[in-house]
Amino acid sequence: MTASASHSSLRPGPSGPGGAGYDDDRPPPVRFAYDPQTWKEITYLLTNLPMALIGFTYVMTVIVPGAAMTVTVVGFPLLMLGLTGSRLMGRFERWRARLLLGMRIDEPSPLPLRRAGGPLQRMWLALKDPVGWRTVLYDLIRLPWGVLTFSVVVPALFVLWPVLPYLARRLSDADRAMVRALLSPSDELERRIAELESDRGVVVDTAAADLRRIERDLHDGAQARLVNLAMGLGLAKEKLLEGQADDVVAAMVEEAHGEVKLALQELRDLARGIHPAVLTDRGLDAALSSVASRCTVPVKVTADLPSRPAPAIEGIAYFTVSELLQNVSKHSGARAASVDVWRTDDRLLVQVWDDGRGGASLDGGSGMRGLAERLDAVDGLFVVDSPVGGPTTVTAELPWRERGDGRRGR
């Protein structure tokens, strides 16, 4: 399954005694009282200095040397590991802010390294990680702030006891602002940029594989048959010029005619694999009915679409169903299957069901993974529900775009 998750960097929490769960855009009111939240804030301010020392030391001993060594090949993997460690330190700081400052703050999306292609692409994605670099900046500016908060809070514990809650609140509000600015997920755009950069490599690889398949099919199929046809007709011409018997020439022409029909059929199949004419002319309903008619299992097709989606979305939906029905024919052992297509709000839903033996998964072969990657590249979802013993239900969700509309589905 591939999914697109939404992150809101900060969500307002419930207000109440103790001060936990504050709305970060409106700091809680100042209280001249030593309630549990005040003691948490004091604890946070006192631990700022040791945490700032750890963070600053990490940056100076890992990140800076790694960046300096990027003049050589060795520096890049070291810097990549250093930024990965910065992400972990940022996670700890967010946990500390939740525990002691009562902040509601989400974790940033993980880097999509598994879909990034080769090792160089994964390294480049990690080196550009905005979350890691913002954590490095956070660790750099925290040292003077940690010294300041420690220097203020420790004497205030003994000298300025009556106003310490006020000081703790004001200083911790500044900490909240720094955490909010540098450690919280910036917005949905940051996540989408990282995913789309990864998906771009997948799309390019898929397109290259499709081109290689078309070239191979043309070379080994229709092209070879047309070559044989030309040779056969050439021989028939020679026989006619030599005055050979009509029955010999007729047999050669008959064989050439058979080669022509086979070549035409292979070209039609190849064209259908690129983009079927019925999909262009009559839409998804008719195209899926055509695919279902070629399946070895009886398939019921139901399409409830008020209009036609954009050609790219229509094509992805068609090829997804086509490959799933091929799997049903070859591997499921099913006796019946169904295809349902409908629109919900700004999404196109496709569901393929069969009563076969089940056990299908994204890890079971490259076909399922390829479908999942193709849908993920357009902000889609791909869900496989196939317990052993069946039945199998595969659901694909695509963004809906009207024909002629270049905007994203959502």
C-alpha positions, 0 to 999 in steps of 0.5 A, spaced: 500 500 500 502 506 498 499 512 501 499 520 502 499 522 509 497 529 511 501 533 517 499 539 520 505 541 524 501 544 530 494 542 532 491 546 538 490 542 544 485 542 550 486 547 555 485 546 562 489 545 569 496 544 569 497 548 562 498 541 558 496 541 551 496 549 549 494 552 543 501 554 540 499 560 537 496 563 543 501 562 549 497 560 556 496 566 561 501 568 566 500 565 573 504 567 579 503 560 582 508 553 582 503 549 579 505 542 575 506 546 569 510 551 572 515 546 575 515 542 568 517 549 564 523 550 570 525 543 568 525 544 561 529 551 562 534 548 566 535 542 562 536 547 556 544 548 557 546 540 557 542 539 551 544 545 548 551 542 549 550 536 546 547 538 540 552 544 539 558 538 540 555 534 535 554 539 530 561 541 531 564 534 531 560 531 526 556 535 521 562 541 520 567 535 519 563 532 514 561 538 510 568 540 510 570 533 507 565 534 501 571 536 497 572 528 497 568 523 496 568 520 503 565 527 506 558 525 502 556 519 506 559 522 512 555 528 512 549 524 510 549 520 516 550 526 520 544 529 518 540 522 519 543 523 526 540 530 527 533 528 525 534 523 531 536 529 535 530 533 533 525 527 534 528 527 542 527 535 542 520 534 540 519 529 545 522 534 550 517 539 548 511 535 548 513 532 555 515 539 559 512 544 555 505 541 553 506 542 546 502 539 540 507 538 535 507 532 529 513 528 527 516 530 520 514 525 514 520 520 514 524 521 508 522 516 502 529 513 501 526 506 499 523 509 493 529 513 491 532 508 486 539 507 487 544 509 492 546 515 489 539 518 489 538 516 496 544 519 498 542 526 495 535 525 498 538 525 505 543 531 503 537 535 501 533 533 507 530 540 510 528 537 517 536 535 518 538 542 516 533 545 520 535 541 526 542 543 525 541 550 525 537 549 532 543 546 535 547 552 533 543 557 536 541 553 542 548 554 546 547 561 547 540 561 549 541 555 554 547 559 557 542 565 558 536 560 561 540 557 566 544 563 568 537 566 569 533 560 572 538 558 577 539 565 581 531 566 580 530 559 584 534 563 590 533 570 589 527 571 585 522 566 587 516 570 587 517 572 580 520 565 577 513 563 575 513 569 570 520 568 568 519 561 566 513 562 562 516 568 558 522 564 557 519 557 555 514 561 550 521 563 547 523 556 547 516 554 544 517 559 538 524 556 536 521 549 537 515 551 532 519 555 527 525 550 527 523 543 529 516 542 527 514 540 520 513 546 516 507 544 511 505 539 507 509 542 501 515 540 504 513 533 504 510 533 497 517 536 494 521 530 497 515 525 495 515 527 488 522 528 487 523 520 489 517 519 485 520 522 479 525 517 478 520 511 479 516 514 473 523 515 469 525 508 470 518 505 468 517 509 462 524 507 460 522 500 461 516 501 457 520 503 451 524 497 452 518 492 452 515 496 446 522 495 442 523 488 444 516 486 442 516 490 435 523 487 434 521 480 436 514 480 433 511 484 428 518 486 425 520 479 424 514 477 421 514 483 416 521 481 414 519 473 413 513 476 409 518 480 404 522 474 403 516 470 402 513 475 397 520 475 393 521 468 392 514 468 390 515 473 385 522 469 382 517 463 382 513 467 377 518 470 373 521 463 372 514 460 370 513 455 376 507 452 377 501 456 379 500 451 385 507 452 388 506 460 387 499 460 390 502 456 396 507 461 398 502 467 397 497 463 402 503 463 407 505 470 406 497 472 407 498 468 413 504 472 416 500 479 414 494 477 418 499 475 424 503 481 423 497 485 423 494 482 430 501 483 433 501 490 431 494 491 434 495 488 441 502 492 441 497 498 440 492 496 445 498 495 450 500 503 449 493 506 449 487 502 446 483 506 441 476 504 445 479 508 451 480 514 447 474 513 443 469 511 448 472 512 455 473 507 461 467 503 461 467 500 454 475 499 455 474 496 461 468 491 459 473 490 453 479 488 458 474 483 462 471 480 456 478 477 454 479 475 462 479 467 463 474 468 469 467 471 468 468 478 470 462 483 472 464 491 470 460 496 473 462 503 472 458 509 475 462 516 472 458 522 471 464 524 466 470 522 463 477 524 467 483 526 464 486 522 459 492 520 464 488 518 469 484 514 465 490 511 462 492 509 469 486 506 471 485 502 465 492 499 465 491 498 473 485 494 471 488 490 465 494 488 469 490 486 475 485 482 471 491 478 468 493 476 475 486 473 476 487 469 469 494 467 471 494 466 478 488 466 482 484 460 481 478 464 481 471 462 478 468 469 478 471 477 479 468 484 478 470 491 477 467 497 480 469 504 478 466 510 481 467 517 483 467 520 490 468 527 491 475 529 487 477 522 487 477 516 482 476 509 485 477 502 482 476 496 485 477 489 483 475 483 486 475 475 485 474 469 489 480 466 488 485 463 493 488 469 495 495 470 498 497 476 493 501 482 496 506 488 494 512 483 496 509 478 491 512 480 485 514 486 481 507 487 478 504 489 484 509 493 486 509 497 479 502 498 480 503 501 487 509 506 484 505 508 478 499 510 482 504 513 488 507 518 482 500 521 481 498 522 489 494 515 488 493 510 493 494 502 492 491 497 497 491 490 497 487 485 501 488 478 500 488 473 506 490 466 504 484 462 502 481 469 499 477 473 496 482 478 494 480 485 493 485 490 490 483 498 491 486 503 487 484 511 488 486 516 483 486 524 483 480 526 479 482 531 474 477 533 468 479 532 461 483 539 459 484 541 466 491 541 468 490 542 475 492 536 480 486 532 483 487 535 490 
